[in-house]
């Protein structure tokens, strides 16, 4: 069961995880994490100092940041935060994302084309899965999230973008139960992740009024 409390602090959104969880992320404090108690969507201003923001968060929330996945974005977090749940083939997936589209990029003919804006803004995606995943399945789930994000954004924006130049993703799985060895697109886990990411990004594109 995914027992998650969503809280707002100033311009941050915090998700308290009320079950034993482990995961992996591409955030600045990321990598493999055996114990995760919180996911934080943290707002930063232009010219921010990463070490300073890290210290602020440690003092603000009084927690071991080795047990927290921390996303950073210049988007107005409380207005840009979206959650979506999907139950597919018996697997429950919950997506928590922040939608900021001011620095989009697209890959075309083997080249990365970006339209950098002076503001930092990202599409950060955390996916909670009600399954235990082994290490390989966790890594593969990150692949599925990234592929689903890129394809979904390309379709939803009429080919404008695959994402932004500073996206981060995370997958948070249960620490109990029998471990799944695979999480690719054809598995129930992969299908649930893909659908949840697509639905959440559909809401994000509508929220930001991006037209193809």
LINLIN-V585221 format. One record per pair of residues at least 6 apart in sequence whose C-alpha atoms are under 8 Angstrom apart, sorted by the first residue. I is the first residue (numbers start at 1). GAP is how many residues later the second one is. D is the distance in whole Angstrom. If there is no record, write none. Layout:
[[I & GAP & D] [I & GAP & D]]
//
This chain:
[[1 & 129 & 6] [2 & 15 & 8] [2 & 16 & 8] [2 & 17 & 7] [2 & 126 & 7] [2 & 127 & 8] [2 & 128 & 6] [3 & 14 & 6] [3 & 15 & 5] [3 & 16 & 7] [4 & 11 & 6] [4 & 12 & 6] [4 & 13 & 5] [4 & 14 & 6] [5 & 10 & 6] [5 & 11 & 5] [5 & 12 & 7] [5 & 13 & 8] [6 & 7 & 7] [6 & 8 & 6] [6 & 9 & 5] [6 & 10 & 6] [7 & 6 & 6] [7 & 7 & 5] [7 & 8 & 6] [7 & 9 & 8] [8 & 6 & 6] [8 & 70 & 7] [11 & 31 & 7] [11 & 32 & 6] [11 & 65 & 7] [11 & 66 & 6] [11 & 67 & 6] [12 & 28 & 7] [12 & 29 & 6] [12 & 30 & 5] [12 & 31 & 6] [12 & 65 & 6] [12 & 66 & 7] [13 & 27 & 6] [13 & 28 & 5] [13 & 29 & 7] [13 & 64 & 7] [13 & 65 & 7] [13 & 68 & 8] [14 & 24 & 7] [14 & 25 & 6] [14 & 26 & 5] [14 & 27 & 6] [15 & 23 & 6] [15 & 24 & 5] [15 & 25 & 6] [16 & 21 & 6] [16 & 22 & 5] [16 & 23 & 7] [17 & 19 & 7] [17 & 20 & 5] [17 & 21 & 6] [17 & 22 & 8] [18 & 19 & 7] [19 & 18 & 8] [19 & 155 & 8] [20 & 15 & 7] [20 & 16 & 7] [20 & 17 & 8] [20 & 154 & 6] [20 & 155 & 5] [20 & 156 & 7] [21 & 13 & 7] [21 & 14 & 6] [21 & 15 & 5] [21 & 16 & 7] [21 & 151 & 6] [21 & 152 & 6] [21 & 153 & 5] [21 & 154 & 5] [22 & 10 & 8] [22 & 11 & 6] [22 & 12 & 5] [22 & 13 & 5] [22 & 14 & 6] [22 & 150 & 6] [22 & 151 & 6] [22 & 152 & 6] [22 & 153 & 6] [23 & 9 & 6] [23 & 10 & 5] [23 & 11 & 7] [23 & 12 & 8] [23 & 13 & 7] [23 & 115 & 7] [23 & 147 & 7] [23 & 148 & 5] [23 & 149 & 4] [23 & 150 & 6] [24 & 6 & 7] [24 & 7 & 5] [24 & 8 & 4] [24 & 9 & 6] [24 & 114 & 7] [24 & 115 & 7] [24 & 118 & 8] [24 & 146 & 6] [24 & 147 & 6] [24 & 148 & 7] [25 & 6 & 5] [25 & 7 & 7] [25 & 44 & 7] [25 & 117 & 8] [25 & 143 & 7] [25 & 144 & 6] [25 & 145 & 4] [25 & 146 & 6] [26 & 142 & 5] [26 & 143 & 6] [26 & 144 & 6] [27 & 42 & 7] [27 & 43 & 6] [27 & 44 & 6] [27 & 141 & 6] [27 & 142 & 7] [27 & 143 & 8] [28 & 42 & 7] [28 & 43 & 8] [29 & 37 & 8] [29 & 40 & 7] [29 & 41 & 7] [30 & 39 & 7] [30 & 40 & 8] [33 & 33 & 8] [33 & 34 & 7] [35 & 32 & 6] [36 & 30 & 8] [36 & 31 & 4] [36 & 32 & 6] [36 & 33 & 7] [36 & 136 & 8] [37 & 30 & 6] [37 & 31 & 6] [38 & 29 & 7] [38 & 30 & 5] [38 & 31 & 6] [39 & 29 & 6] [39 & 30 & 5] [39 & 31 & 6] [39 & 32 & 8] [39 & 87 & 8] [40 & 28 & 7] [40 & 29 & 6] [40 & 30 & 5] [40 & 31 & 6] [41 & 29 & 6] [41 & 30 & 5] [41 & 31 & 6] [41 & 32 & 8] [41 & 36 & 7] [41 & 57 & 8] [42 & 28 & 7] [42 & 29 & 6] [42 & 30 & 5] [42 & 31 & 6] [42 & 35 & 7] [43 & 29 & 6] [43 & 30 & 5] [43 & 31 & 6] [43 & 32 & 7] [43 & 33 & 7] [43 & 34 & 6] [44 & 9 & 8] [44 & 28 & 6] [44 & 29 & 6] [44 & 30 & 5] [45 & 29 & 6] [46 & 28 & 7] [46 & 73 & 7] [46 & 74 & 7] [58 & 6 & 7] [58 & 7 & 6] [69 & 101 & 8] [71 & 53 & 7] [71 & 97 & 7] [73 & 27 & 8] [73 & 47 & 7] [73 & 48 & 5] [73 & 49 & 6] [73 & 51 & 8] [74 & 26 & 8] [74 & 45 & 7] [74 & 46 & 5] [74 & 47 & 5] [74 & 48 & 7] [75 & 23 & 8] [75 & 24 & 7] [75 & 25 & 6] [75 & 45 & 8] [75 & 46 & 5] [75 & 47 & 7] [77 & 21 & 6] [80 & 18 & 5] [80 & 19 & 5] [80 & 20 & 7] [80 & 124 & 8] [81 & 15 & 7] [81 & 16 & 6] [81 & 17 & 4] [81 & 18 & 7] [82 & 13 & 8] [82 & 14 & 6] [82 & 15 & 5] [82 & 16 & 6] [82 & 17 & 8] [82 & 118 & 7] [82 & 121 & 7] [82 & 122 & 7] [83 & 11 & 7] [83 & 12 & 5] [83 & 13 & 5] [83 & 14 & 6] [83 & 117 & 6] [84 & 10 & 6] [84 & 11 & 5] [84 & 12 & 7] [84 & 112 & 6] [84 & 113 & 8] [84 & 115 & 7] [84 & 116 & 5] [85 & 7 & 7] [85 & 8 & 6] [85 & 9 & 4] [85 & 10 & 6] [85 & 111 & 6] [86 & 6 & 6] [86 & 7 & 5] [86 & 8 & 6] [86 & 106 & 6] [86 & 107 & 8] [86 & 109 & 7] [86 & 110 & 5] [87 & 6 & 6] [87 & 105 & 6] [88 & 100 & 7] [88 & 103 & 7] [88 & 104 & 5] [89 & 99 & 5] [89 & 102 & 8] [89 & 103 & 7] [90 & 98 & 7] [91 & 38 & 7] [91 & 39 & 7] [91 & 40 & 7] [91 & 97 & 6] [91 & 98 & 6] [91 & 101 & 6] [92 & 37 & 6] [92 & 38 & 6] [92 & 100 & 7] [93 & 34 & 7] [93 & 35 & 6] [93 & 36 & 5] [93 & 37 & 7] [93 & 99 & 6] [93 & 100 & 6] [93 & 103 & 6] [94 & 33 & 6] [94 & 34 & 5] [94 & 35 & 7] [94 & 102 & 7] [95 & 30 & 7] [95 & 31 & 6] [95 & 32 & 5] [95 & 33 & 6] [95 & 101 & 6] [95 & 102 & 6] [95 & 105 & 7] [96 & 29 & 6] [96 & 30 & 5] [96 & 31 & 6] [96 & 104 & 8] [97 & 26 & 7] [97 & 27 & 5] [97 & 28 & 4] [97 & 29 & 6] [97 & 103 & 8] [98 & 24 & 7] [98 & 25 & 6] [98 & 26 & 5] [98 & 27 & 7] [99 & 23 & 6] [99 & 24 & 5] [99 & 25 & 7] [99 & 105 & 6] [99 & 106 & 8] [99 & 109 & 8] [100 & 21 & 5] [100 & 22 & 5] [100 & 23 & 6] [101 & 20 & 6] [101 & 21 & 6] [101 & 22 & 7] [101 & 62 & 8] [101 & 63 & 6] [102 & 14 & 7] [102 & 15 & 6] [102 & 17 & 7] [102 & 18 & 7] [102 & 19 & 6] [102 & 20 & 8] [102 & 62 & 8] [103 & 11 & 7] [103 & 12 & 6] [103 & 13 & 5] [103 & 14 & 5] [103 & 16 & 8] [103 & 17 & 7] [103 & 18 & 6] [103 & 19 & 7] [103 & 61 & 5] [103 & 62 & 6] [104 & 10 & 6] [104 & 11 & 6] [104 & 12 & 7] [104 & 56 & 8] [104 & 57 & 6] [104 & 58 & 7] [104 & 59 & 6] [104 & 60 & 4] [104 & 61 & 6] [105 & 7 & 7] [105 & 8 & 6] [105 & 9 & 4] [105 & 10 & 6] [105 & 56 & 5] [105 & 57 & 6] [105 & 58 & 6] [105 & 59 & 5] [105 & 60 & 6] [106 & 6 & 6] [106 & 7 & 5] [106 & 8 & 6] [106 & 54 & 7] [106 & 55 & 5] [106 & 56 & 5] [106 & 57 & 7] [107 & 6 & 6] [107 & 55 & 7] [114 & 51 & 7] [120 & 46 & 8] [121 & 43 & 8] [121 & 45 & 7] [122 & 42 & 6] [122 & 43 & 7] [122 & 44 & 6] [122 & 45 & 5] [122 & 46 & 8] [123 & 40 & 7] [123 & 41 & 7] [123 & 43 & 8] [123 & 44 & 5] [123 & 45 & 7] [124 & 43 & 5] [124 & 44 & 5] [124 & 45 & 6] [125 & 43 & 6] [125 & 44 & 5] [125 & 45 & 6] [126 & 43 & 6] [126 & 44 & 5] [126 & 45 & 6] [126 & 46 & 7] [127 & 18 & 8] [127 & 42 & 8] [127 & 43 & 6] [127 & 44 & 5] [127 & 45 & 6] [127 & 66 & 7] [128 & 43 & 6] [128 & 44 & 5] [128 & 45 & 6] [129 & 42 & 8] [129 & 43 & 6] [129 & 44 & 5] [129 & 45 & 7] [129 & 60 & 8] [129 & 64 & 8] [130 & 43 & 6] [130 & 44 & 6] [131 & 42 & 6] [131 & 43 & 5] [131 & 45 & 8] [131 & 46 & 7] [131 & 48 & 7] [131 & 49 & 7] [131 & 58 & 8] [132 & 41 & 5] [132 & 42 & 5] [132 & 43 & 6] [132 & 44 & 6] [132 & 45 & 6] [132 & 46 & 6] [132 & 47 & 5] [132 & 48 & 6] [133 & 40 & 6] [133 & 41 & 7] [133 & 46 & 5] [133 & 47 & 5] [133 & 48 & 6] [133 & 49 & 8] [133 & 50 & 8] [134 & 45 & 6] [134 & 46 & 6] [134 & 47 & 6] [136 & 45 & 7] [136 & 46 & 7] [137 & 43 & 7] [137 & 44 & 5] [137 & 45 & 5] [137 & 46 & 5] [137 & 47 & 8] [138 & 33 & 7] [138 & 35 & 8] [138 & 45 & 7] [140 & 42 & 7] [140 & 43 & 6] [140 & 44 & 6] [141 & 30 & 7] [141 & 42 & 6] [141 & 43 & 7] [141 & 49 & 7] [141 & 52 & 8] [142 & 27 & 7] [142 & 28 & 7] [142 & 29 & 6] [144 & 39 & 8] [144 & 40 & 7] [144 & 41 & 7] [144 & 46 & 7] [144 & 49 & 7] [144 & 50 & 7] [145 & 24 & 7] [145 & 48 & 7] [145 & 49 & 7] [145 & 52 & 7] [146 & 23 & 7] [148 & 46 & 6] [148 & 49 & 7] [148 & 50 & 7] [149 & 13 & 7] [149 & 14 & 7] [149 & 48 & 7] [149 & 49 & 7] [149 & 52 & 8] [150 & 11 & 8] [150 & 12 & 4] [150 & 13 & 6] [151 & 11 & 7] [152 & 10 & 8] [152 & 46 & 6] [152 & 49 & 7] [152 & 50 & 8] [153 & 6 & 8] [153 & 8 & 6] [153 & 9 & 5] [153 & 10 & 7] [153 & 48 & 7] [154 & 6 & 6] [154 & 7 & 5] [154 & 8 & 5] [156 & 46 & 7] [156 & 49 & 7] [156 & 56 & 7] [157 & 48 & 8] [157 & 53 & 6] [157 & 54 & 6] [157 & 55 & 5] [158 & 53 & 7] [158 & 54 & 4] [159 & 53 & 7] [160 & 52 & 7] [183 & 6 & 5] [183 & 7 & 5] [184 & 6 & 5] [184 & 7 & 8] [185 & 6 & 6] [185 & 9 & 7]]
//
